[in-house]
Amino acid sequence: MKSVNTIFCADILDFIDDPAVAGDKAHRYFKQGALVVENGRVAKLGYEKDIMAELSSQDTLAQYHVRRYDNQIIMPGMIDTHIHLPQIEMIGAYGEQLLTWLTEYAFPTEEKFSDEEYASGISNIFLDELLKNGTTTALVFCTVHPQSVNAFFTAAQQRHLRMIAGKVMMDTNCPDELSDTPSSSYQDSKLLIEKWHNTDRLHYAVTPRFAPTSSPEQLVQCQKLLEEYPDVYLHTHLAENHNECEWVKSLYPEATDYLGVYENSGLVRKRSVFAHGIHLSERELDCLAHHQGAISHCPTSNLFLGSGLFNLKACEQHKVNVGMGTDVGAGTSFSLLQTASEAYKIQQLRDEKFSAFKGLYLATLGGARALDLEGTIGNFNQGCEADFIVIDNNATPFLNFRLSHTKTLHEKLFTLMMLGDDRCIKETFILGQSVYQRDLPCDSNQVEECC
């Protein structure tokens, strides 16, 4: 990817802490700001007038290309901490809750990924949709088939993306066509880790689907992989649905609780990300905090499947890192703006507040913290990789009209969070280079040439 030193001039927003901890000091906002990108990384951030004056005094301004986005907002690229590659063709499937939804819709769709050519085609559509929606990093479930991981990572590598993914491990309570064994799941995962983990901007996640579909023997193999490769991720589901929780109790009666199944297998640790976590006890929250595990909050999916209302305040009180996930295809949108809108509604139903600052924090720095990538992505601190988006305040006539009646920064951001979607993403940048422009459709295989 070609690198050009560039100054991006716009209104600029990012976060340096959780608003629940730091309040108004959690975010930085530069009205008429400037973001300086050198060699794909953030070099400077501040007000345009100050940065231009500094570079002029150093007689270096001529070395930079200047791009202007007047009256628009530049933010860090959004981070989706839980999403399923194979489920995009059945997104929005009607009428079921989690366990029936899996057997009726998810599993039959995932069987198609034994075909690597098919998996490659879906991977390209999937990544195009992420970039279109302003998502520049994601933690991704593939399928039980190693070829699904190879197809996904190949497509992500071609786009120079920072992505995390893994082969599903599933040896019980699932269709024969999607079942592996403890031994084969270990061997397949090991080969994929050796091939892809820390290759360019790619990372591997050991991925047992959830406790009901992994035998104790398979969870032992998961632990073995984490011990052999300490910097890989663990990605699974946790306490999403009441019936699921009861099923786990019956399958693992010796475990203290649902998280205890993973804890007993040594899977609760830093870089362990558990999707949902709706129905957690105080003990489980304490355990997550103690072991530095993280939760991916998936509000759209939780509402769509009728799973429950996530207790964000309890996670804040226990100091559990939380990111946000779309959980496509139980989630019904790739947009983390729309996902944050649903998160607001969940907290309303819990009689709790959920500000735009909190929503955008969860979609950026909160996601980076959940993935143990703070300092690499998630904000515009010096040295961070320059993955970012341009949000168009004039994306639609009605949005422009509504924003014209806002008076404060929070009111403006809240309006964008509640009414925004992919149309608000004017442009997406990876390592300082444009890879998606809303008004310039791109061939997914010719991103650099087109953009």
DRENDO-1510 file (C-alpha; in Angstrom, 1 decimal, always signed):
<recs>
REC; n; res; u; v; w
REC; 1; MET; +0.0; +0.0; +0.0 .
REC; 2; LYS; +1.5; +3.3; -1.1 .
REC; 3; SER; +2.0; +5.8; +1.7 .
REC; 4; VAL; +1.7; +9.6; +1.2 .
REC; 5; ASN; +2.2; +12.0; +4.1 .
REC; 6; THR; -1.1; +13.8; +4.4 .
REC; 7; ILE; -2.9; +16.4; +6.6 .
REC; 8; PHE; -6.6; +15.7; +6.9 .
REC; 9; CYS; -8.6; +18.8; +7.9 .
REC; 10; ALA; -12.0; +18.4; +9.4 .
REC; 11; ASP; -13.8; +18.4; +12.7 .
REC; 12; ILE; -12.0; +15.6; +14.6 .
REC; 13; LEU; -13.3; +13.4; +17.4 .
REC; 14; ASP; -11.7; +10.6; +19.4 .
REC; 15; PHE; -11.6; +9.1; +22.9 .
REC; 16; ILE; -8.8; +8.7; +25.3 .
REC; 17; ASP; -10.9; +7.1; +28.1 .
REC; 18; ASP; -14.3; +5.7; +29.0 .
REC; 19; PRO; -16.9; +8.4; +29.5 .
REC; 20; ALA; -18.2; +6.4; +32.5 .
REC; 21; VAL; -14.8; +7.0; +34.1 .
REC; 22; ALA; -13.5; +10.3; +32.8 .
REC; 23; GLY; -16.7; +12.1; +32.0 .
REC; 24; ASP; -16.2; +15.1; +29.6 .
REC; 25; LYS; -12.5; +14.5; +29.7 .
REC; 26; ALA; -12.9; +11.1; +27.9 .
REC; 27; HIS; -13.2; +12.6; +24.5 .
REC; 28; ARG; -11.2; +15.1; +22.4 .
REC; 29; TYR; -12.9; +17.3; +19.9 .
REC; 30; PHE; -11.1; +19.7; +17.5 .
REC; 31; LYS; -13.5; +22.0; +15.7 .
REC; 32; GLN; -11.5; +22.8; +12.5 .
REC; 33; GLY; -8.9; +20.3; +13.4 .
REC; 34; ALA; -6.1; +18.5; +11.6 .
REC; 35; LEU; -4.9; +14.9; +11.6 .
REC; 36; VAL; -1.4; +14.4; +10.3 .
REC; 37; VAL; -0.6; +11.0; +8.9 .
REC; 38; GLU; +2.9; +9.8; +8.1 .
REC; 39; ASN; +3.7; +6.4; +6.7 .
REC; 40; GLY; +0.3; +5.1; +7.6 .
REC; 41; ARG; +0.4; +6.2; +11.3 .
REC; 42; VAL; -0.8; +9.2; +13.3 .
REC; 43; ALA; +1.9; +11.8; +13.6 .
REC; 44; LYS; +0.0; +14.8; +15.0 .
REC; 45; LEU; -3.4; +15.8; +16.1 .
REC; 46; GLY; -4.7; +19.2; +17.0 .
REC; 47; TYR; -6.3; +22.4; +15.7 .
REC; 48; GLU; -5.6; +23.1; +12.0 .
REC; 49; LYS; -4.3; +26.6; +12.6 .
REC; 50; ASP; -1.8; +25.3; +15.2 .
REC; 51; ILE; -0.6; +22.4; +13.1 .
REC; 52; MET; -0.2; +24.5; +10.0 .
REC; 53; ALA; +1.7; +27.1; +11.9 .
REC; 54; GLU; +4.0; +24.5; +13.4 .
REC; 55; LEU; +4.8; +22.9; +10.1 .
REC; 56; SER; +5.2; +26.2; +8.4 .
REC; 57; SER; +7.7; +27.3; +11.0 .
REC; 58; GLN; +9.7; +24.1; +10.5 .
REC; 59; ASP; +9.5; +24.7; +6.7 .
REC; 60; THR; +8.1; +21.2; +6.2 .
REC; 61; LEU; +4.5; +22.0; +5.1 .
REC; 62; ALA; +5.3; +21.5; +1.5 .
REC; 63; GLN; +6.1; +17.8; +2.2 .
REC; 64; TYR; +2.4; +17.1; +2.9 .
REC; 65; HIS; -0.6; +16.6; +0.8 .
REC; 66; VAL; -3.7; +18.4; +2.3 .
REC; 67; ARG; -7.2; +17.0; +2.1 .
REC; 68; ARG; -10.2; +19.0; +3.4 .
REC; 69; TYR; -13.5; +17.8; +4.7 .
REC; 70; ASP; -15.1; +21.0; +5.8 .
REC; 71; ASN; -18.0; +20.7; +8.2 .
REC; 72; GLN; -17.6; +16.9; +8.4 .
REC; 73; ILE; -16.3; +14.7; +11.2 .
REC; 74; ILE; -13.2; +12.5; +11.2 .
REC; 75; MET; -13.3; +9.7; +13.7 .
REC; 76; PRO; -11.2; +6.5; +14.3 .
REC; 77; GLY; -12.4; +3.5; +12.3 .
REC; 78; MET; -15.0; +1.6; +14.1 .
REC; 79; ILE; -14.3; -1.8; +15.8 .
REC; 80; ASP; -16.8; -4.7; +15.6 .
REC; 81; THR; -16.0; -7.1; +18.5 .
REC; 82; HIS; -18.3; -9.9; +17.4 .
REC; 83; ILE; -19.6; -10.8; +13.9 .
REC; 84; HIS; -20.2; -13.9; +11.9 .
REC; 85; LEU; -18.8; -14.2; +8.4 .
REC; 86; PRO; -21.1; -17.0; +7.2 .
REC; 87; GLN; -24.4; -15.6; +8.3 .
REC; 88; ILE; -24.8; -12.7; +6.0 .
REC; 89; GLU; -27.0; -14.4; +3.4 .
REC; 90; MET; -29.6; -15.2; +6.1 .
REC; 91; ILE; -29.5; -11.9; +8.0 .
REC; 92; GLY; -33.0; -10.9; +9.2 .
REC; 93; ALA; -34.3; -14.5; +9.3 .
REC; 94; TYR; -37.8; -14.5; +10.8 .
REC; 95; GLY; -39.3; -15.6; +14.0 .
REC; 96; GLU; -37.0; -17.7; +16.3 .
REC; 97; GLN; -35.0; -17.3; +19.4 .
REC; 98; LEU; -31.4; -18.4; +19.8 .
REC; 99; LEU; -31.3; -22.2; +19.9 .
REC; 100; THR; -34.0; -22.8; +17.2 .
REC; 101; TRP; -32.5; -20.0; +15.1 .
REC; 102; LEU; -29.2; -21.8; +15.1 .
REC; 103; THR; -30.7; -25.1; +13.8 .
REC; 104; GLU; -33.2; -23.5; +11.4 .
REC; 105; TYR; -31.0; -20.9; +9.8 .
REC; 106; ALA; -27.4; -20.5; +10.9 .
REC; 107; PHE; -26.2; -24.1; +10.7 .
REC; 108; PRO; -27.6; -24.8; +7.2 .
REC; 109; THR; -25.9; -21.7; +5.9 .
REC; 110; GLU; -22.6; -22.5; +7.5 .
REC; 111; GLU; -22.5; -25.9; +5.7 .
REC; 112; LYS; -21.8; -24.1; +2.4 .
REC; 113; PHE; -18.4; -22.9; +3.6 .
REC; 114; SER; -16.8; -26.3; +2.8 .
REC; 115; ASP; -16.4; -24.7; -0.6 .
REC; 116; GLU; -13.5; -22.4; -0.5 .
REC; 117; GLU; -14.5; -20.5; -3.7 .
REC; 118; TYR; -17.9; -19.8; -2.1 .
REC; 119; ALA; -16.2; -18.7; +1.2 .
REC; 120; SER; -14.0; -16.4; -0.8 .
REC; 121; GLY; -16.9; -14.7; -2.6 .
REC; 122; ILE; -18.8; -14.2; +0.7 .
REC; 123; SER; -15.6; -12.9; +2.3 .
REC; 124; ASN; -15.3; -10.2; -0.3 .
REC; 125; ILE; -18.9; -9.1; +0.1 .
REC; 126; PHE; -18.5; -9.2; +3.9 .
REC; 127; LEU; -15.4; -7.0; +3.9 .
REC; 128; ASP; -16.9; -4.5; +1.4 .
REC; 129; GLU; -19.9; -4.1; +3.7 .
REC; 130; LEU; -17.7; -3.5; +6.8 .
REC; 131; LEU; -15.7; -0.8; +5.0 .
REC; 132; LYS; -18.9; +0.8; +3.6 .
REC; 133; ASN; -20.2; +1.0; +7.2 .
REC; 134; GLY; -17.0; +2.5; +8.6 .
REC; 135; THR; -15.8; -0.7; +10.3 .
REC; 136; THR; -12.0; -1.1; +9.9 .
REC; 137; THR; -11.3; -3.9; +12.4 .
REC; 138; ALA; -13.5; -6.9; +13.4 .
REC; 139; LEU; -13.4; -10.0; +15.5 .
REC; 140; VAL; -14.9; -12.6; +13.2 .
REC; 141; PHE; -16.4; -16.1; +13.5 .
REC; 142; CYS; -15.7; -18.2; +10.4 .
REC; 143; THR; -17.0; -21.8; +10.2 .
REC; 144; VAL; -15.7; -25.2; +11.2 .
REC; 145; HIS; -14.0; -25.4; +7.8 .
REC; 146; PRO; -10.4; -24.3; +7.7 .
REC; 147; GLN; -11.0; -23.1; +4.1 .
REC; 148; SER; -13.4; -20.5; +5.5 .
REC; 149; VAL; -10.5; -19.0; +7.5 .
REC; 150; ASN; -8.1; -19.1; +4.7 .
REC; 151; ALA; -10.6; -17.4; +2.4 .
REC; 152; PHE; -11.3; -14.6; +4.9 .
REC; 153; PHE; -7.7; -13.9; +5.8 .
REC; 154; THR; -6.7; -13.9; +2.2 .
REC; 155; ALA; -9.3; -11.2; +1.4 .
REC; 156; ALA; -8.5; -9.2; +4.5 .
REC; 157; GLN; -4.8; -9.3; +3.7 .
REC; 158; GLN; -5.3; -8.0; +0.2 .
REC; 159; ARG; -7.1; -5.0; +1.7 .
REC; 160; HIS; -4.3; -4.4; +4.4 .
REC; 161; LEU; -6.9; -4.7; +7.1 .
REC; 162; ARG; -6.4; -5.4; +10.8 .
REC; 163; MET; -8.7; -8.4; +11.3 .
REC; 164; ILE; -9.1; -11.2; +13.9 .
REC; 165; ALA; -10.7; -14.5; +13.0 .
REC; 166; GLY; -10.7; -18.2; +13.7 .
REC; 167; LYS; -12.1; -21.6; +12.8 .
REC; 168; VAL; -15.1; -22.7; +14.8 .
REC; 169; MET; -14.4; -25.7; +17.1 .
REC; 170; MET; -17.6; -27.8; +17.5 .
REC; 171; ASP; -17.7; -31.5; +18.3 .
REC; 172; THR; -21.0; -32.2; +19.9 .
REC; 173; ASN; -24.7; -31.1; +19.7 .
REC; 174; CYS; -24.4; -29.9; +16.2 .
REC; 175; PRO; -25.0; -31.3; +12.6 .
REC; 176; ASP; -22.6; -34.0; +11.5 .
REC; 177; GLU; -21.6; -31.8; +8.5 .
REC; 178; LEU; -20.3; -29.1; +10.9 .
REC; 179; SER; -18.7; -31.4; +13.5 .
REC; 180; ASP; -15.0; -31.8; +14.1 .
REC; 181; THR; -13.2; -33.7; +16.8 .
REC; 182; PRO; -11.0; -32.5; +19.7 .
REC; 183; SER; -7.9; -33.8; +17.8 .
REC; 184; SER; -8.9; -32.4; +14.4 .
REC; 185; SER; -10.0; -29.0; +15.8 .
REC; 186; TYR; -6.6; -28.7; +17.5 .
REC; 187; GLN; -4.6; -29.7; +14.5 .
REC; 188; ASP; -6.6; -27.5; +12.1 .
REC; 189; SER; -6.4; -24.5; +14.4 .
REC; 190; LYS; -2.7; -25.0; +15.0 .
REC; 191; LEU; -2.0; -25.0; +11.2 .
REC; 192; LEU; -4.1; -21.8; +10.8 .
REC; 193; ILE; -2.3; -20.1; +13.6 .
REC; 194; GLU; +1.1; -20.9; +12.2 .
REC; 195; LYS; +0.0; -19.6; +8.8 .
REC; 196; TRP; -1.9; -16.5; +9.7 .
REC; 197; HIS; -1.4; -15.2; +13.2 .
REC; 198; ASN; +0.6; -12.0; +13.3 .
REC; 199; THR; +1.0; -12.1; +9.5 .
REC; 200; ASP; +0.8; -8.5; +8.3 .
REC; 201; ARG; -2.2; -7.1; +10.4 .
REC; 202; LEU; -4.0; -10.4; +11.0 .
REC; 203; HIS; -4.5; -12.2; +14.3 .
REC; 204; TYR; -6.0; -15.6; +15.1 .
REC; 205; ALA; -8.8; -16.4; +17.6 .
REC; 206; VAL; -9.3; -19.8; +19.1 .
REC; 207; THR; -13.0; -20.2; +18.5 .
REC; 208; PRO; -15.1; -22.8; +20.3 .
REC; 209; ARG; -18.6; -21.8; +19.3 .
REC; 210; PHE; -20.1; -22.0; +22.8 .
REC; 211; ALA; -20.0; -24.4; +25.7 .
REC; 212; PRO; -23.0; -26.6; +24.5 .
REC; 213; THR; -21.2; -27.5; +21.3 .
REC; 214; SER; -17.8; -28.3; +22.7 .
REC; 215; SER; -17.0; -31.4; +24.8 .
REC; 216; PRO; -14.8; -31.1; +27.8 .
REC; 217; GLU; -12.1; -32.8; +25.7 .
REC; 218; GLN; -12.3; -30.1; +23.1 .
REC; 219; LEU; -12.1; -27.3; +25.6 .
REC; 220; VAL; -8.9; -28.9; +26.9 .
REC; 221; GLN; -7.5; -28.6; +23.3 .
REC; 222; CYS; -8.5; -24.9; +23.3 .
REC; 223; GLN; -6.5; -24.4; +26.5 .
REC; 224; LYS; -3.6; -26.2; +24.9 .
REC; 225; LEU; -3.6; -23.8; +21.9 .
REC; 226; LEU; -3.7; -20.8; +24.3 .
REC; 227; GLU; -0.8; -22.1; +26.2 .
REC; 228; GLU; +1.3; -22.8; +23.1 .
REC; 229; TYR; +0.4; -19.4; +21.5 .
REC; 230; PRO; -0.1; -17.0; +24.4 .
REC; 231; ASP; -0.9; -13.9; +22.3 .
REC; 232; VAL; -3.8; -15.4; +20.3 .
REC; 233; TYR; -7.4; -14.6; +21.1 .
REC; 234; LEU; -10.2; -16.7; +22.6 .
REC; 235; HIS; -13.6; -15.9; +21.0 .
REC; 236; THR; -16.8; -17.5; +22.1 .
REC; 237; HIS; -20.4; -16.9; +23.3 .
REC; 238; LEU; -21.6; -16.5; +26.9 .
REC; 239; ALA; -24.9; -16.3; +28.7 .
REC; 240; GLU; -26.9; -15.0; +25.7 .
REC; 241; ASN; -30.3; -16.7; +26.3 .
REC; 242; HIS; -32.1; -18.2; +29.3 .
REC; 243; ASN; -32.6; -21.6; +27.7 .
REC; 244; GLU; -29.0; -21.7; +26.6 .
REC; 245; CYS; -27.9; -21.0; +30.2 .
REC; 246; GLU; -30.1; -23.9; +31.5 .
REC; 247; TRP; -28.7; -26.2; +28.8 .
REC; 248; VAL; -25.2; -25.4; +29.9 .
REC; 249; LYS; -26.1; -26.2; +33.5 .
REC; 250; SER; -27.3; -29.6; +32.5 .
REC; 251; LEU; -24.3; -30.3; +30.3 .
REC; 252; TYR; -21.7; -29.1; +32.9 .
REC; 253; PRO; -23.3; -29.7; +36.3 .
REC; 254; GLU; -19.9; -29.5; +38.0 .
REC; 255; ALA; -19.3; -25.9; +36.9 .
REC; 256; THR; -20.2; -23.1; +39.3 .
REC; 257; ASP; -21.9; -21.2; +36.5 .
REC; 258; TYR; -21.7; -20.6; +32.7 .
REC; 259; LEU; -18.4; -18.7; +32.8 .
REC; 260; GLY; -17.2; -21.4; +35.2 .
REC; 261; VAL; -17.2; -23.9; +32.3 .
REC; 262; TYR; -14.6; -21.7; +30.5 .
REC; 263; GLU; -12.8; -20.8; +33.7 .
REC; 264; ASN; -12.3; -24.5; +34.6 .
REC; 265; SER; -10.7; -25.0; +31.2 .
REC; 266; GLY; -8.3; -22.0; +31.5 .
REC; 267; LEU; -10.1; -20.0; +28.8 .
REC; 268; VAL; -10.8; -16.8; +30.8 .
REC; 269; ARG; -7.9; -14.5; +30.3 .
REC; 270; LYS; -6.6; -11.4; +28.7 .
REC; 271; ARG; -7.6; -11.4; +25.0 .
REC; 272; SER; -10.6; -13.6; +25.8 .
REC; 273; VAL; -13.7; -12.0; +24.3 .
REC; 274; PHE; -17.2; -13.3; +25.2 .
REC; 275; ALA; -20.1; -12.3; +23.1 .
REC; 276; HIS; -23.3; -11.2; +24.9 .
REC; 277; GLY; -22.9; -11.8; +28.6 .
REC; 278; ILE; -26.5; -10.8; +29.3 .
REC; 279; HIS; -27.3; -13.2; +32.1 .
REC; 280; LEU; -24.2; -13.0; +34.4 .
REC; 281; SER; -23.9; -13.3; +38.1 .
REC; 282; GLU; -21.8; -11.1; +40.4 .
REC; 283; ARG; -19.3; -13.9; +40.6 .
REC; 284; GLU; -19.0; -14.1; +36.8 .
REC; 285; LEU; -18.4; -10.4; +36.5 .
REC; 286; ASP; -15.8; -10.5; +39.2 .
REC; 287; CYS; -14.1; -13.4; +37.4 .
REC; 288; LEU; -14.1; -11.5; +34.1 .
REC; 289; ALA; -12.5; -8.5; +35.7 .
REC; 290; HIS; -9.9; -10.5; +37.6 .
REC; 291; HIS; -8.8; -12.4; +34.6 .
REC; 292; GLN; -9.1; -9.3; +32.2 .
REC; 293; GLY; -11.6; -11.0; +30.0 .
REC; 294; ALA; -13.9; -8.8; +27.8 .
REC; 295; ILE; -17.5; -8.8; +26.7 .
REC; 296; SER; -18.8; -7.9; +23.3 .
REC; 297; HIS; -22.2; -6.2; +23.7 .
REC; 298; CYS; -24.5; -7.0; +20.8 .
REC; 299; PRO; -27.7; -5.0; +21.3 .
REC; 300; THR; -29.2; -5.4; +17.9 .
REC; 301; SER; -28.9; -9.2; +18.0 .
REC; 302; ASN; -30.1; -9.3; +21.6 .
REC; 303; LEU; -33.3; -7.5; +20.7 .
REC; 304; PHE; -33.8; -9.4; +17.4 .
REC; 305; LEU; -33.6; -12.8; +19.1 .
REC; 306; GLY; -35.4; -11.6; +22.3 .
REC; 307; SER; -32.4; -12.7; +24.4 .
REC; 308; GLY; -32.5; -10.0; +27.1 .
REC; 309; LEU; -31.3; -6.6; +28.2 .
REC; 310; PHE; -27.5; -6.2; +28.8 .
REC; 311; ASN; -26.5; -4.8; +32.2 .
REC; 312; LEU; -23.8; -2.3; +31.1 .
REC; 313; LYS; -23.8; -0.5; +34.4 .
REC; 314; ALA; -22.8; -3.8; +36.2 .
REC; 315; CYS; -19.9; -4.2; +33.8 .
REC; 316; GLU; -18.8; -0.6; +34.5 .
REC; 317; GLN; -19.0; -1.2; +38.3 .
REC; 318; HIS; -16.9; -4.3; +38.0 .
REC; 319; LYS; -14.5; -2.7; +35.6 .
REC; 320; VAL; -15.0; -5.3; +32.9 .
REC; 321; ASN; -13.9; -4.1; +29.4 .
REC; 322; VAL; -16.8; -3.9; +27.0 .
REC; 323; GLY; -16.7; -3.5; +23.2 .
REC; 324; MET; -19.7; -3.5; +20.8 .
REC; 325; GLY; -20.6; -6.1; +18.2 .
REC; 326; THR; -23.1; -6.2; +15.4 .
REC; 327; ASP; -23.4; -10.0; +15.7 .
REC; 328; VAL; -24.5; -10.1; +12.0 .
REC; 329; GLY; -26.5; -12.2; +11.1 .
REC; 330; ALA; -28.6; -12.3; +14.2 .
REC; 331; GLY; -27.8; -8.6; +14.3 .
REC; 332; THR; -29.6; -6.9; +11.4 .
REC; 333; SER; -27.1; -4.3; +10.4 .
REC; 334; PHE; -23.3; -3.9; +9.7 .
REC; 335; SER; -23.6; -0.4; +11.0 .
REC; 336; LEU; -22.1; +0.3; +14.4 .
REC; 337; LEU; -24.0; +3.6; +14.4 .
REC; 338; GLN; -27.3; +1.6; +14.2 .
REC; 339; THR; -25.9; -0.8; +16.7 .
REC; 340; ALA; -25.2; +2.0; +19.2 .
REC; 341; SER; -28.8; +3.3; +18.6 .
REC; 342; GLU; -30.1; -0.1; +19.7 .
REC; 343; ALA; -27.8; +0.0; +22.7 .
REC; 344; TYR; -29.4; +3.3; +23.8 .
REC; 345; LYS; -32.8; +1.7; +23.7 .
REC; 346; ILE; -31.7; -1.3; +25.8 .
REC; 347; GLN; -30.4; +1.0; +28.5 .
REC; 348; GLN; -33.6; +3.0; +28.3 .
REC; 349; LEU; -35.5; -0.2; +29.1 .
REC; 350; ARG; -33.2; -0.7; +32.0 .
REC; 351; ASP; -33.8; +2.9; +33.2 .
REC; 352; GLU; -30.1; +3.8; +32.6 .
REC; 353; LYS; -28.5; +6.6; +30.6 .
REC; 354; PHE; -26.5; +5.9; +27.5 .
REC; 355; SER; -24.9; +8.9; +25.9 .
REC; 356; ALA; -23.6; +9.4; +22.4 .
REC; 357; PHE; -20.1; +9.7; +23.9 .
REC; 358; LYS; -20.5; +6.2; +25.5 .
REC; 359; GLY; -21.8; +4.7; +22.2 .
REC; 360; LEU; -19.0; +6.1; +20.1 .
REC; 361; TYR; -16.5; +5.2; +22.7 .
REC; 362; LEU; -17.7; +1.5; +22.7 .
REC; 363; ALA; -17.4; +1.6; +18.9 .
REC; 364; THR; -13.8; +2.8; +18.9 .
REC; 365; LEU; -11.5; +2.9; +21.9 .
REC; 366; GLY; -13.8; +0.6; +23.9 .
REC; 367; GLY; -13.4; -2.0; +21.1 .
REC; 368; ALA; -9.7; -1.5; +21.0 .
REC; 369; ARG; -9.5; -2.1; +24.8 .
REC; 370; ALA; -11.6; -5.2; +24.6 .
REC; 371; LEU; -9.3; -6.6; +21.9 .
REC; 372; ASP; -6.1; -5.5; +23.8 .
REC; 373; LEU; -5.2; -3.2; +20.9 .
REC; 374; GLU; -5.2; +0.2; +22.7 .
REC; 375; GLY; -2.2; +2.1; +21.4 .
REC; 376; THR; -2.5; +0.4; +18.0 .
REC; 377; ILE; -6.0; +1.3; +16.9 .
REC; 378; GLY; -9.0; +3.0; +18.5 .
REC; 379; ASN; -8.0; +6.6; +18.7 .
REC; 380; PHE; -5.6; +9.2; +17.3 .
REC; 381; ASN; -2.7; +9.0; +19.8 .
REC; 382; GLN; +0.6; +9.5; +18.2 .
REC; 383; GLY; +1.9; +6.2; +16.6 .
REC; 384; CYS; -1.6; +4.6; +16.2 .
REC; 385; GLU; -2.4; +3.1; +12.8 .
REC; 386; ALA; -4.3; +5.6; +10.7 .
REC; 387; ASP; -7.5; +3.7; +10.2 .
REC; 388; PHE; -10.3; +6.3; +10.2 .
REC; 389; ILE; -13.6; +7.4; +8.7 .
REC; 390; VAL; -15.2; +10.6; +7.5 .
REC; 391; ILE; -18.8; +11.1; +8.7 .
REC; 392; ASP; -20.9; +13.2; +6.4 .
REC; 393; ASN; -23.3; +15.6; +8.3 .
REC; 394; ASN; -25.2; +16.1; +5.1 .
REC; 395; ALA; -25.7; +12.4; +4.2 .
REC; 396; THR; -29.4; +12.9; +3.7 .
REC; 397; PRO; -31.5; +16.1; +3.4 .
REC; 398; PHE; -33.5; +15.1; +6.6 .
REC; 399; LEU; -30.3; +14.4; +8.6 .
REC; 400; ASN; -28.9; +17.8; +7.5 .
REC; 401; PHE; -32.2; +19.4; +8.6 .
REC; 402; ARG; -32.2; +17.7; +11.9 .
REC; 403; LEU; -28.6; +18.5; +12.6 .
REC; 404; SER; -29.2; +22.2; +11.8 .
REC; 405; HIS; -31.4; +22.2; +14.9 .
REC; 406; THR; -28.8; +20.8; +17.3 .
REC; 407; LYS; -26.9; +23.2; +19.6 .
REC; 408; THR; -24.3; +21.2; +21.4 .
REC; 409; LEU; -21.7; +18.6; +20.4 .
REC; 410; HIS; -23.4; +15.9; +22.3 .
REC; 411; GLU; -26.8; +16.7; +20.7 .
REC; 412; LYS; -25.2; +16.5; +17.3 .
REC; 413; LEU; -23.4; +13.2; +17.9 .
REC; 414; PHE; -26.6; +11.7; +19.5 .
REC; 415; THR; -28.5; +12.7; +16.4 .
REC; 416; LEU; -25.9; +11.0; +14.2 .
REC; 417; MET; -26.0; +7.9; +16.5 .
REC; 418; MET; -29.7; +7.6; +16.4 .
REC; 419; LEU; -30.4; +8.5; +12.8 .
REC; 420; GLY; -27.1; +7.5; +11.1 .
REC; 421; ASP; -26.3; +4.4; +9.0 .
REC; 422; ASP; -23.9; +3.5; +6.2 .
REC; 423; ARG; -25.0; +6.6; +4.2 .
REC; 424; CYS; -23.2; +8.7; +6.8 .
REC; 425; ILE; -19.8; +7.1; +6.0 .
REC; 426; LYS; -18.4; +9.4; +3.3 .
REC; 427; GLU; -15.0; +7.8; +3.2 .
REC; 428; THR; -13.0; +5.0; +4.9 .
REC; 429; PHE; -9.2; +5.0; +5.3 .
REC; 430; ILE; -6.9; +2.2; +6.0 .
REC; 431; LEU; -3.3; +3.2; +7.1 .
REC; 432; GLY; -4.0; +6.7; +5.8 .
REC; 433; GLN; -5.2; +5.5; +2.3 .
REC; 434; SER; -8.7; +5.7; +1.0 .
REC; 435; VAL; -10.3; +2.3; +0.5 .
REC; 436; TYR; -14.0; +3.2; +0.3 .
REC; 437; GLN; -15.7; +6.4; -1.0 .
REC; 438; ARG; -19.5; +6.5; -0.8 .
REC; 439; ASP; -19.8; +8.5; -4.0 .
REC; 440; LEU; -17.3; +6.4; -6.0 .
REC; 441; PRO; -18.3; +2.7; -6.1 .
REC; 442; CYS; -15.2; +0.4; -6.1 .
REC; 443; ASP; -14.6; -3.1; -7.5 .
REC; 444; SER; -13.8; -5.1; -4.3 .
REC; 445; ASN; -10.7; -6.5; -6.1 .
REC; 446; GLN; -9.4; -3.2; -7.3 .
REC; 447; VAL; -9.7; -1.0; -4.2 .
REC; 448; GLU; -6.4; +0.8; -4.4 .
REC; 449; GLU; -6.6; +1.4; -8.2 .
REC; 450; CYS; -10.2; +2.7; -7.9 .
REC; 451; CYS; -9.8; +4.8; -4.7 .
</recs>
